[in-house]
Amino acid sequence: MERSRTANSIRNILFSFSYQIITILLSFINRSIFIFILGINYLGISGLFNDILMMLSLADLGFGVALTYSMYKPLADHDYNRLAALTNLYRKVYRIIALAVTVIGLLLVPFLKYLINLKHPIPHITLYYLMYLANTVASYLVIYKTSILTADQKDYILNKYRSYFSILQTLFMTLFLWITHNYFVYLLVQVIFTYIQNFYCSYIAGKMYPFINQKVEMPIKDVKEIFKNLYSVFLYKISGVLLNATDNTIISVMIGTGMVGYYSNYSMITVRLSGLINTIFYSLTASLGNLVVKEMPEKRYRVFLVMQSISSIFSTTCVICLMLLTQDFIGLWLGKSYVLSSYTLCAILLNFYLGIILLPIWVYREATGLYQQTKYVMVITAIINVVLSIYLAKKMGITGVLLASAISRLVTYFWYEPVLLFKKYFAESSWVYFRHIIINMLITIIISGLEILTIGKFIPDNWGMLLIKALIVGATSLSLVILFYSRSGGFSLILKRIRSFTK
């Protein structure tokens, strides 16, 4: 039974990987045509509006996380009335949220002129913003139904259909942009596919769990308890948004909206790569919820060691490859004029590295609901990030804005969350974790330094030579990283698990 579940998990992860790779390839084609037809300023507007609408997503107060977390126990107990009541409650809440996002979004229209910093104004800018707003509101209309799939460890079903729609959406957006050269038509296609995707996924959830369509009311005392626990989730969410969704806005206001477009080419690479890696880690979140409840600290810790070893291998290998290949790739893909400085690239990769190396901590945070104890730390992180971003933007430009994000993470939850997690759930000293992180950082610096001094000296002038360089860098980096970690406890557990499965 366990082997069957493992096989299904591997198949689902491989499925998600293959479709994400297709989506990545289509995204690069789409971006190339977008820049060729509309230019860098439209790309900057796109990044800015995405940031603004991400900040508007604060209106959901973290209900998505709370909804999924509150379903773990009733799913385990087969309490269908409770699940129907939870779904019915969140249906009402999300309708209110959709209305709130619409109203707040419309109220922001007069302030757009203060956020957009362009030498040559773009016509119909308000209309484009309203299309982005409509796309965001679409996400709140039926999302409450799909949360049960995530809580029931069947998020792969959603990912499958989302992958299909994402591929079709990108294809049609690219095609209509190429035919019409019209940004409004491009955004209209995006909105249409977002609505179709959300309603179809909602239909699938309702078909798989027909009981969630029952009109069962949640007792008032339970509603109060949910809202009481939601406070911590909301603080976490608002902090996360201020940490991750303010960079483009600050860059636009203080440096220029066009610079947002230049930066978005780099962020697209790191975000897509992070998405591939997240596919593995966050597919474990729901099963970890059961692990935390049912297993002893020793078992939890062994699972954590495996996840930490995987994140270390991924983080080091990916950072080294991005360090040596990104500038060459951007130069060949878009041209030398789109290449940012090496200092900016280092700041981007520092944030990427922290995002991957901390994944095991974040996954356990999701699974354990460890929000109450860490909510104020995240608030402090967000405040430091905003203040430091504004200050360093004046001193260092875009590099300062990106560096501020990394610094705010390092001085706050980077060290606090591991200490809390180890103390509460592992019964182990957190020093073991920090020693591993320090070693990983040193390994990353040493290998990247060696490769920069050797293969990094080679600058490819065509795609074939870039591919050869990428194969050499990737193979060398992965081999050296595995060599360093071959005797670690987590890596030994990974090999043991693979041997057991292959038998």
C-alpha positions in Angstrom: 0.0 0.0 0.0 2.8 2.4 1.0 4.7 1.5 -2.1 1.7 2.2 -4.3 1.2 5.6 -2.7 4.9 6.3 -3.2 4.7 5.3 -6.9 1.6 7.5 -7.3 3.4 10.4 -5.7 6.4 10.0 -8.0 4.2 9.8 -11.1 2.3 12.9 -10.1 5.5 14.9 -9.4 6.9 13.8 -12.8 3.7 14.8 -14.5 3.8 18.2 -12.9 7.4 18.6 -13.9 6.8 17.8 -17.5 4.0 20.2 -17.9 5.8 22.9 -16.0 8.7 22.5 -18.4 6.4 22.9 -21.3 4.9 26.0 -19.7 8.3 27.4 -19.1 9.3 27.0 -22.8 6.0 28.6 -23.9 6.5 31.5 -21.4 9.9 32.3 -23.0 8.3 32.3 -26.4 5.5 34.5 -25.1 7.9 36.9 -23.5 10.0 37.2 -26.6 7.0 38.1 -28.8 5.7 40.4 -26.1 8.9 42.5 -25.9 9.3 42.4 -29.7 5.7 43.7 -30.3 5.0 45.9 -27.2 8.4 46.8 -25.8 9.9 47.0 -22.3 7.6 49.6 -20.9 4.5 47.4 -21.3 6.5 44.6 -19.6 7.2 47.0 -16.7 3.5 47.9 -16.5 2.7 44.2 -16.3 5.1 43.6 -13.4 3.8 46.7 -11.6 0.1 45.7 -11.9 0.9 42.2 -10.8 2.5 43.6 -7.6 -0.5 45.9 -6.9 -3.0 43.1 -7.3 -0.9 40.8 -5.2 -1.1 43.4 -2.4 -4.9 43.5 -3.0 -4.9 39.8 -2.3 -4.5 40.8 1.4 -8.2 41.1 1.3 -8.6 37.3 1.7 -6.9 37.6 5.2 -5.3 34.2 4.7 -8.5 32.3 4.4 -7.1 30.0 1.8 -4.5 28.6 4.2 -7.0 28.5 7.1 -9.5 26.6 5.0 -7.1 23.9 4.0 -5.7 23.6 7.5 -9.1 23.3 9.1 -10.0 20.4 6.8 -7.2 18.0 7.8 -9.0 16.6 10.9 -12.6 16.2 9.4 -11.1 14.5 6.4 -9.3 12.1 8.6 -12.5 11.5 10.6 -14.7 11.3 7.5 -16.8 14.0 9.0 -18.7 15.0 5.9 -21.1 17.4 7.6 -18.2 19.4 9.0 -16.5 19.6 5.6 -19.8 20.7 4.0 -20.2 23.3 6.7 -16.6 24.6 6.3 -17.1 24.8 2.5 -20.4 26.7 2.9 -18.8 29.1 5.4 -15.9 30.0 3.1 -18.2 30.3 0.1 -19.9 33.2 1.9 -16.5 34.7 3.0 -15.0 34.6 -0.5 -18.0 36.3 -2.1 -17.4 39.1 0.4 -13.7 39.1 -0.4 -14.4 39.3 -4.2 -16.5 42.3 -3.6 -13.9 43.9 -1.3 -11.1 43.4 -3.8 -13.2 44.9 -6.6 -14.1 48.0 -4.5 -10.5 48.5 -3.2 -9.1 47.9 -6.7 -11.4 50.6 -8.2 -10.5 53.0 -5.4 -6.8 52.7 -6.4 -7.4 53.9 -10.0 -6.8 57.7 -9.2 -3.4 56.8 -7.6 -2.0 54.9 -10.6 -0.3 58.0 -11.9 1.8 58.2 -8.8 3.0 54.6 -9.1 3.8 54.6 -12.9 7.1 56.3 -13.8 7.5 56.4 -17.6 9.1 59.0 -19.9 6.5 58.2 -22.6 3.0 57.5 -21.2 1.1 54.4 -22.3 -2.5 55.0 -23.6 -5.5 53.3 -22.0 -3.5 52.4 -18.9 -6.6 52.5 -16.7 -8.3 50.0 -19.0 -5.3 47.6 -18.7 -5.3 47.9 -14.9 -9.1 47.0 -14.8 -8.4 43.9 -16.9 -5.8 42.8 -14.3 -8.3 43.5 -11.6 -10.9 41.4 -13.3 -8.4 38.5 -13.6 -7.7 38.7 -9.8 -11.4 38.8 -8.8 -11.9 35.6 -10.8 -9.7 33.7 -8.4 -12.1 34.3 -5.5 -15.4 33.2 -7.0 -15.0 29.4 -6.7 -11.7 28.8 -4.9 -13.4 27.6 -1.7 -14.4 24.3 -3.4 -10.9 23.3 -4.5 -9.3 23.6 -1.1 -10.6 20.1 -0.1 -8.4 18.6 -2.8 -5.3 20.2 -1.4 -6.2 19.1 2.2 -6.9 15.5 0.9 -3.4 15.2 -0.7 -4.9 15.4 -4.2 -3.6 18.7 -5.2 -2.0 16.9 -8.2 -5.4 16.7 -9.8 -5.7 20.5 -9.6 -2.2 20.9 -10.9 -3.0 18.7 -13.9 -5.9 20.7 -15.0 -4.2 24.0 -14.2 -1.3 22.9 -16.4 -3.6 22.1 -19.3 -5.3 25.5 -19.0 -2.0 27.3 -18.5 -0.5 25.9 -21.7 -3.7 26.7 -23.7 -3.8 30.2 -22.1 -0.2 31.0 -23.0 -0.6 29.7 -26.5 -3.8 31.7 -27.2 -2.4 34.9 -25.6 0.8 34.6 -27.7 -1.2 33.9 -30.9 -3.7 36.7 -30.4 -0.9 39.2 -29.5 1.0 38.2 -32.7 -2.1 38.6 -34.8 -3.6 41.8 -33.3 -0.6 43.5 -31.7 -3.1 44.7 -29.1 -2.4 44.6 -25.4 -6.2 44.7 -24.5 -6.9 41.6 -26.5 -3.9 39.9 -24.9 -5.3 40.6 -21.4 -8.8 39.7 -22.4 -7.7 36.2 -23.4 -6.0 35.9 -20.0 -9.1 36.8 -18.1 -11.3 34.4 -20.1 -9.0 31.5 -19.4 -8.7 32.3 -15.8 -12.5 32.2 -15.4 -12.8 28.9 -17.3 -10.0 27.3 -15.4 -11.4 28.2 -11.9 -14.9 27.2 -12.7 -13.8 23.9 -14.2 -11.6 23.0 -11.2 -14.5 23.9 -9.0 -16.7 21.5 -11.0 -14.1 18.7 -10.5 -14.0 19.3 -6.8 -17.8 19.2 -6.5 -18.0 16.0 -8.6 -15.4 14.2 -6.4 -16.8 15.5 -3.1 -20.5 15.9 -3.8 -21.3 16.4 -0.1 -19.6 19.9 -0.1 -22.5 21.2 -2.1 -24.9 20.6 0.9 -26.1 23.7 2.7 -24.8 22.9 6.2 -24.3 25.8 8.6 -21.3 26.0 10.8 -22.1 26.5 14.6 -21.4 30.1 15.7 -18.9 29.0 18.3 -16.8 27.1 15.7 -17.0 30.2 13.4 -15.6 32.3 16.2 -12.8 29.8 16.8 -11.8 29.8 13.1 -11.8 33.6 13.0 -9.8 33.7 16.2 -7.1 31.5 14.8 -7.2 33.4 11.5 -5.5 36.4 13.1 -2.1 34.8 13.1 -2.5 33.6 9.5 -3.5 37.1 8.4 -0.4 38.7 10.0 1.7 36.1 8.2 0.0 36.8 4.9 0.2 40.6 5.1 3.9 40.2 6.0 4.5 37.9 3.1 2.9 40.3 0.7 4.8 43.3 1.9 8.0 41.2 1.7 7.4 39.7 -1.8 5.0 42.1 -3.6 6.6 45.5 -3.0 9.8 45.2 -5.0 8.3 46.1 -8.4 6.3 49.0 -6.9 9.4 50.5 -5.2 11.5 50.0 -8.3 8.8 51.6 -10.5 8.3 54.7 -8.2 12.0 55.3 -7.3 13.9 54.1 -10.4 11.5 53.7 -13.3 8.7 51.4 -14.5 10.9 50.4 -17.5 13.4 48.9 -15.0 10.6 46.6 -13.7 10.5 45.2 -17.2 14.3 44.5 -17.3 14.1 42.9 -13.8 11.1 40.8 -14.7 13.1 38.9 -17.3 15.4 37.7 -14.5 12.6 37.1 -12.0 10.7 35.0 -14.6 13.7 32.6 -14.7 14.0 32.3 -10.9 10.2 32.1 -10.3 9.8 29.3 -12.9 12.7 27.4 -11.5 11.4 27.8 -8.0 8.0 26.5 -9.2 9.6 23.3 -10.4 11.3 22.8 -7.0 8.2 23.7 -5.0 6.4 21.0 -6.9 8.3 18.4 -4.9 8.2 20.1 -1.5 4.7 21.4 -1.3 3.3 18.0 -2.6 4.4 16.8 0.9 2.6 19.4 3.0 -0.7 17.5 3.5 1.0 14.2 4.3 3.3 16.1 6.8 0.1 17.2 8.5 -0.6 13.6 9.3 3.0 12.9 10.2 3.1 15.7 12.7 -0.1 14.4 14.4 0.7 10.7 14.4 4.4 10.2 14.6 7.1 10.7 17.3 9.7 13.6 17.1 12.4 11.1 15.8 10.4 10.2 12.7 9.5 13.9 12.0 13.2 14.7 12.3 14.3 11.9 9.9 11.8 13.2 7.3 13.1 16.7 7.8 16.7 15.6 7.2 15.7 14.1 3.9 14.0 17.3 2.8 16.9 19.4 4.0 19.4 17.4 2.0 17.2 17.7 -1.1 16.9 21.5 -0.7 20.6 21.8 -0.2 21.4 19.9 -3.3 18.8 21.9 -5.3 19.8 25.3 -3.9 23.6 24.9 -4.5 23.3 23.4 -7.9 20.7 25.9 -9.2 22.5 28.9 -7.8 25.8 27.9 -9.4 24.1 27.2 -12.8 22.2 30.5 -12.7 25.3 32.4 -11.7 27.3 31.1 -14.7 24.5 31.0 -17.3 21.9 33.7 -16.7 23.8 36.6 -18.2 24.8 34.6 -21.3 21.2 33.4 -21.7 19.7 36.9 -21.4 22.3 38.3 -23.8 21.6 35.7 -26.5 17.8 35.7 -25.9 17.0 39.4 -25.8 20.3 41.2 -26.5 23.1 42.8 -24.4 21.0 45.9 -23.7 18.7 43.7 -21.5 21.6 42.4 -19.3 21.6 43.8 -15.7 24.8 44.2 -13.7 26.6 41.3 -12.0 25.8 42.9 -8.6 22.1 42.8 -9.4 22.3 39.2 -10.4 24.0 38.3 -7.1 21.2 40.0 -5.2 18.6 38.1 -7.2 20.4 34.8 -6.6 20.7 35.5 -2.9 17.0 35.8 -2.6 16.5 32.7 -4.7 18.9 30.7 -2.6 17.1 31.7 0.6 13.8 30.7 -0.9 15.1 27.2 -1.7 17.2 26.5 1.3 14.3 27.4 3.6 11.7 25.3 1.9 11.8 22.4 4.5 11.1 25.0 7.3 8.3 26.6 5.3 6.7 23.2 4.4 6.7 22.2 8.1 5.3 25.6 9.0 2.4 24.9 6.6 1.8 21.4 7.9 2.0 22.3 11.6 0.1 25.6 11.4 3.0 27.3 13.2 1.6 30.8 12.7 0.7 31.8 16.2 4.3 31.8 17.5 5.9 33.4 14.5 3.4 36.0 13.3 5.1 39.1 14.8 8.5 38.0 13.4 7.1 38.1 9.9 5.6 41.6 10.6 9.1 42.8 11.7 10.6 41.3 8.5 8.1 43.1 6.3 8.7 46.4 8.0 12.5 46.1 7.7 12.1 45.1 4.1 10.0 48.2 3.1 12.1 50.7 5.0 15.4 49.2 3.9 14.3 48.9 0.3 13.4 52.6 0.1 16.8 53.5 1.7 19.0 51.3 -0.4 17.1 52.2 -3.6 18.5 55.7 -3.2 22.0 54.4 -2.6 22.3 51.3 -4.9 19.3 51.4 -7.3 17.6 48.1 -8.1 20.4 46.1 -6.5 19.6 47.8 -3.2 15.9 47.0 -3.4 16.7 43.3 -4.0 19.4 43.2 -1.4 17.0 44.7 1.2 14.7 41.6 0.8 17.5 39.2 1.5 18.8 41.2 4.5 15.4 41.4 6.1 15.0 37.7 5.8 18.5 36.9 7.2 18.1 39.1 10.3 14.6 37.8 11.3 12.8 34.5 10.4 15.9 32.9 8.8 17.1 32.0 12.3 13.9 32.3 14.4 11.7 29.8 12.6 14.2 26.9 12.7 14.8 27.5 16.4 11.1 27.3 17.1 10.4 24.3 14.9 13.3 22.3 16.3 12.3 23.0 19.9 8.6 22.3 19.4 8.5 19.4 17.0 11.9 17.7 16.8 13.3 17.7 20.3 16.7 18.4 18.8 19.1 21.3 19.0 18.7 23.8 16.1 22.5 24.1 16.0 22.5 21.0 13.8 20.4 22.8 11.3 22.4 26.0 11.3 25.7 24.1 11.0 24.2 22.4 7.9 23.2 25.8 6.4 26.7 27.3 7.0 28.3 24.3 5.4 26.0 24.5 2.4 26.7 28.2 2.0 30.5 27.5 2.0 30.1 24.7 -0.5 28.1 27.0 -2.8 30.7 29.7 -2.6 33.6 27.3 -3.1 32.1 25.5 -6.1 30.8 28.7 -7.8 34.2 30.4 -7.3 36.0 27.5 -8.9 33.7 27.3 -11.8 33.7 31.1 -12.4 37.5 30.9 -12.6 37.4 28.0 -15.1 34.3 27.4 -17.3 33.0 30.9 -16.4 35.7 32.5 -18.5 34.0 31.1 -21.6 31.4 33.4 -23.1 29.2 31.6 -25.7 28.2 33.5 -28.8 25.4 31.1 -30.0 22.8 28.8 -28.6 24.8 25.6 -29.3 27.8 26.8 -27.3 25.5 27.9 -24.5 24.0 24.5 -24.4 27.4 22.9 -24.2 28.4 25.3 -21.4 25.1 24.6 -19.5 25.7 20.8 -19.7 29.3 21.2 -18.4 28.2 23.5 -15.6 25.2 21.5 -14.6 27.0 18.1 -14.6 30.0 19.5 -12.7 28.0 21.3 -10.1 25.6 18.4 -9.4 28.5 15.9 -9.2 30.5 18.1 -6.8 27.4 18.8 -4.6 26.5 15.1 -4.4 30.1 14.3 -3.6 30.0 16.8 -0.7 26.7 15.4 0.6 27.3 11.7 0.0 28.0 10.9 3.6 25.3 13.2 5.2 22.5 11.6 7.2 19.8 13.0 5.0 21.4 11.7 1.8 21.8 8.3 3.3 18.1 8.2 4.1 17.3 9.2 0.5 19.4 6.4 -0.9 17.8 3.9 1.5 14.4 5.0 0.4 15.3 4.7 -3.3 16.7 1.2 -2.8 13.6 0.1 -0.9 11.3 1.4 -3.7 13.3 -0.1 -6.5 13.2 -3.5 -4.8 
